[in-house]
């Protein structure tokens, strides 16, 4: 990671402190994406599997390998310091916070 990118990750997305304040020179970057299932594609794949005797593996090989989900939001990257990496965190809140920070 180069300096410009490191500066983008200088603040923990959970505690909002600088990543060096944990006294451990390690941090995490976490990519968060939200997807919705495409029911029509899932139904087609399930129908193919049923026509092939319930063999989902065979249907996977013989099917069109189409997209089964639709992105519901653009991906965001969160930074998590060593102190926060073992805390329980609400992913939806973290993603919302990071998408707001990117808009600024």
C-alpha positions as CSV (number, residue, x, y, z in Angstrom):
1,X,0.0,0.0,0.0
2,X,1.5,3.3,-1.0
3,X,1.4,6.6,1.0
4,X,-1.7,8.1,-0.7
5,X,-3.7,4.9,-0.1
6,X,-2.4,4.6,3.5
7,X,-3.6,8.1,4.2
8,X,-7.1,7.1,3.1
9,X,-7.0,4.3,5.7
10,X,-5.4,6.4,8.5
11,X,-8.6,6.4,10.7
12,X,-10.3,3.3,12.1
13,X,-13.9,3.0,10.8
14,X,-15.1,1.6,14.1
15,X,-13.6,3.8,16.8
16,X,-12.6,6.7,14.6
17,X,-9.1,6.9,16.1
18,X,-5.9,7.0,14.1
19,X,-4.7,3.4,13.3
20,X,-1.4,4.0,15.1
21,X,-3.0,4.7,18.5
22,X,-3.5,1.0,19.2
23,X,0.3,0.7,19.6
24,X,0.3,-2.2,17.2
25,X,1.4,-1.4,13.6
26,X,-1.3,-3.6,12.0
27,X,-4.8,-2.9,10.7
28,X,-7.4,-4.5,8.5
29,X,-9.1,-3.3,5.4
30,X,-12.5,-4.9,4.8
31,X,-14.5,-4.6,1.5
32,X,-18.2,-4.6,2.1
33,X,-20.7,-5.3,-0.6
34,X,-24.5,-5.7,-0.4
35,X,-26.2,-8.0,-2.8
36,X,-29.8,-9.0,-3.5
37,X,-30.7,-12.4,-4.9
38,X,-32.1,-12.6,-8.4
39,X,-35.1,-14.9,-8.0
40,X,-35.6,-15.5,-11.7
41,X,-32.1,-16.7,-12.2
42,X,-32.3,-18.9,-9.1
43,X,-35.5,-20.4,-10.2
44,X,-34.1,-21.2,-13.7
45,X,-31.0,-22.9,-12.1
46,X,-33.2,-24.8,-9.7
47,X,-35.5,-25.9,-12.6
48,X,-32.5,-27.1,-14.6
49,X,-31.3,-29.1,-11.6
50,X,-34.7,-30.7,-11.2
51,X,-34.8,-31.6,-14.9
52,X,-31.4,-33.3,-14.4
53,X,-32.7,-35.5,-11.6
54,X,-31.9,-33.1,-8.8
55,X,-28.2,-33.0,-9.6
56,X,-27.2,-29.4,-8.7
57,X,-23.5,-30.0,-9.6
58,X,-24.5,-31.1,-13.1
59,X,-26.8,-28.2,-13.5
60,X,-24.0,-25.9,-12.5
61,X,-21.8,-27.3,-15.2
62,X,-24.5,-27.3,-17.9
63,X,-26.2,-24.0,-16.9
64,X,-25.4,-20.6,-18.4
65,X,-23.4,-19.5,-15.3
66,X,-25.5,-16.3,-15.1
67,X,-25.4,-13.6,-12.4
68,X,-27.4,-14.9,-9.4
69,X,-27.3,-11.6,-7.5
70,X,-27.7,-7.9,-8.1
71,X,-25.4,-5.4,-6.3
72,X,-27.6,-3.2,-4.0
73,X,-24.9,-0.7,-3.3
74,X,-21.4,0.0,-4.5
75,X,-18.5,-1.6,-2.6
76,X,-17.0,0.3,0.3
77,X,-13.7,-0.4,2.1
78,X,-13.5,0.0,5.8
79,X,-10.4,0.3,7.9
80,X,-10.3,-1.5,11.3
81,X,-7.6,-1.1,13.9
82,X,-6.1,-3.9,16.0
83,X,-8.1,-2.8,19.0
84,X,-11.4,-3.0,17.2
85,X,-10.8,-6.1,15.1
86,X,-12.3,-8.4,17.7
87,X,-15.3,-6.2,18.7
88,X,-18.8,-6.9,17.6
89,X,-19.6,-4.5,14.8
90,X,-22.9,-3.8,12.9
91,X,-21.9,-4.3,9.3
92,X,-24.8,-2.3,7.9
93,X,-23.9,0.7,10.1
94,X,-20.2,0.4,9.1
95,X,-21.1,0.3,5.4
96,X,-23.4,3.2,5.7
97,X,-20.8,5.3,7.6
98,X,-18.1,4.5,5.0
99,X,-20.3,5.3,2.1
100,X,-21.1,8.7,3.7
101,X,-17.4,9.3,4.3
102,X,-16.7,8.6,0.6
103,X,-19.3,11.1,-0.5
104,X,-17.6,13.9,1.4
